[in-house]
Amino acid sequence: MVLKAEKKENLVKVRAYKKVSDQNKKVNKINLVVLAAGLLLTVLGMEKVGSYLLWTGMFVLFITAISGILASGSLRRQR
Protein backbone atom coordinates (compact mmCIF):
# COMPACT_ATOMS: atom_id res chain seq x y z
CA MET A 1 0.00 0.00 0.00
CA VAL A 2 2.85 2.40 0.76
CA LEU A 3 4.32 1.79 -2.70
CA LYS A 4 1.04 2.69 -4.42
CA ALA A 5 0.76 5.97 -2.52
CA GLU A 6 4.38 6.77 -3.29
CA LYS A 7 3.90 5.97 -6.96
CA LYS A 8 0.77 8.14 -7.11
CA GLU A 9 2.69 10.99 -5.51
CA ASN A 10 5.46 10.57 -8.11
CA LEU A 11 2.92 10.72 -10.93
CA VAL A 12 1.39 13.91 -9.53
CA LYS A 13 4.82 15.55 -9.33
CA VAL A 14 5.72 14.46 -12.87
CA ARG A 15 2.43 15.86 -14.20
CA ALA A 16 3.05 19.16 -12.40
CA TYR A 17 6.57 19.34 -13.88
CA LYS A 18 5.26 18.61 -17.39
CA LYS A 19 2.59 21.29 -16.99
CA VAL A 20 5.20 23.89 -15.99
CA SER A 21 7.51 22.73 -18.78
CA ASP A 22 4.81 22.96 -21.46
CA GLN A 23 3.72 26.36 -20.19
CA ASN A 24 7.32 27.62 -20.29
CA LYS A 25 7.71 26.40 -23.89
CA LYS A 26 4.66 28.41 -24.95
CA VAL A 27 5.87 31.52 -23.12
CA ASN A 28 9.34 31.16 -24.64
CA LYS A 29 7.91 30.99 -28.17
CA ILE A 30 6.06 34.26 -27.62
CA ASN A 31 9.11 35.72 -25.90
CA LEU A 32 11.28 34.89 -28.92
CA VAL A 33 8.98 37.04 -31.07
CA VAL A 34 9.22 39.89 -28.53
CA LEU A 35 13.03 39.66 -28.50
CA ALA A 36 13.18 39.57 -32.32
CA ALA A 37 10.90 42.61 -32.53
CA GLY A 38 13.05 44.45 -30.00
CA LEU A 39 16.22 43.64 -31.90
CA LEU A 40 14.65 44.65 -35.21
CA LEU A 41 13.41 47.96 -33.81
CA THR A 42 16.84 48.65 -32.30
CA VAL A 43 18.53 47.99 -35.65
CA LEU A 44 15.99 50.17 -37.49
CA GLY A 45 16.79 53.13 -35.27
CA MET A 46 14.02 53.00 -32.67
CA GLU A 47 16.43 52.34 -29.83
CA LYS A 48 14.13 53.39 -27.00
CA VAL A 49 11.22 51.08 -27.90
CA GLY A 50 13.57 48.29 -28.99
CA SER A 51 15.48 48.54 -25.73
CA TYR A 52 12.28 48.22 -23.69
CA LEU A 53 11.25 45.12 -25.65
CA LEU A 54 14.71 43.57 -25.28
CA TRP A 55 14.75 44.16 -21.52
CA THR A 56 11.22 42.80 -21.18
CA GLY A 57 12.18 39.72 -23.18
CA MET A 58 15.29 39.13 -21.09
CA PHE A 59 13.25 39.47 -17.88
CA VAL A 60 10.64 36.96 -19.09
CA LEU A 61 13.41 34.60 -20.22
CA PHE A 62 14.99 34.82 -16.77
CA ILE A 63 11.68 34.15 -15.00
CA THR A 64 10.85 31.13 -17.17
CA ALA A 65 14.35 29.73 -16.64
CA ILE A 66 14.02 30.06 -12.86
CA SER A 67 10.56 28.47 -13.04
CA GLY A 68 11.96 25.49 -14.97
CA ILE A 69 14.87 25.07 -12.57
CA LEU A 70 12.56 25.12 -9.55
CA ALA A 71 10.18 22.63 -11.16
CA SER A 72 12.95 20.20 -12.08
CA GLY A 73 14.52 20.65 -8.63
CA SER A 74 11.31 19.68 -6.88
CA LEU A 75 11.03 16.65 -9.14
CA ARG A 76 14.63 15.56 -8.45
CA ARG A 77 14.42 16.20 -4.70
CA GLN A 78 11.53 13.79 -4.38
CA ARG A 79 13.29 10.85 -6.06
C-alpha positions in Angstrom: 0.0 0.0 0.0 2.9 2.4 0.8 4.3 1.8 -2.7 1.0 2.7 -4.4 0.8 6.0 -2.5 4.4 6.8 -3.3 3.9 6.0 -7.0 0.8 8.1 -7.1 2.7 11.0 -5.5 5.5 10.6 -8.1 2.9 10.7 -10.9 1.4 13.9 -9.5 4.8 15.6 -9.3 5.7 14.5 -12.9 2.4 15.9 -14.2 3.0 19.2 -12.4 6.6 19.3 -13.9 5.3 18.6 -17.4 2.6 21.3 -17.0 5.2 23.9 -16.0 7.5 22.7 -18.8 4.8 23.0 -21.5 3.7 26.4 -20.2 7.3 27.6 -20.3 7.7 26.4 -23.9 4.7 28.4 -24.9 5.9 31.5 -23.1 9.3 31.2 -24.6 7.9 31.0 -28.2 6.1 34.3 -27.6 9.1 35.7 -25.9 11.3 34.9 -28.9 9.0 37.0 -31.1 9.2 39.9 -28.5 13.0 39.7 -28.5 13.2 39.6 -32.3 10.9 42.6 -32.5 13.0 44.5 -30.0 16.2 43.6 -31.9 14.6 44.7 -35.2 13.4 48.0 -33.8 16.8 48.6 -32.3 18.5 48.0 -35.6 16.0 50.2 -37.5 16.8 53.1 -35.3 14.0 53.0 -32.7 16.4 52.3 -29.8 14.1 53.4 -27.0 11.2 51.1 -27.9 13.6 48.3 -29.0 15.5 48.5 -25.7 12.3 48.2 -23.7 11.3 45.1 -25.7 14.7 43.6 -25.3 14.7 44.2 -21.5 11.2 42.8 -21.2 12.2 39.7 -23.2 15.3 39.1 -21.1 13.2 39.5 -17.9 10.6 37.0 -19.1 13.4 34.6 -20.2 15.0 34.8 -16.8 11.7 34.2 -15.0 10.9 31.1 -17.2 14.3 29.7 -16.6 14.0 30.1 -12.9 10.6 28.5 -13.0 12.0 25.5 -15.0 14.9 25.1 -12.6 12.6 25.1 -9.6 10.2 22.6 -11.2 13.0 20.2 -12.1 14.5 20.7 -8.6 11.3 19.7 -6.9 11.0 16.6 -9.1 14.6 15.6 -8.5 14.4 16.2 -4.7 11.5 13.8 -4.4 13.3 10.9 -6.1 
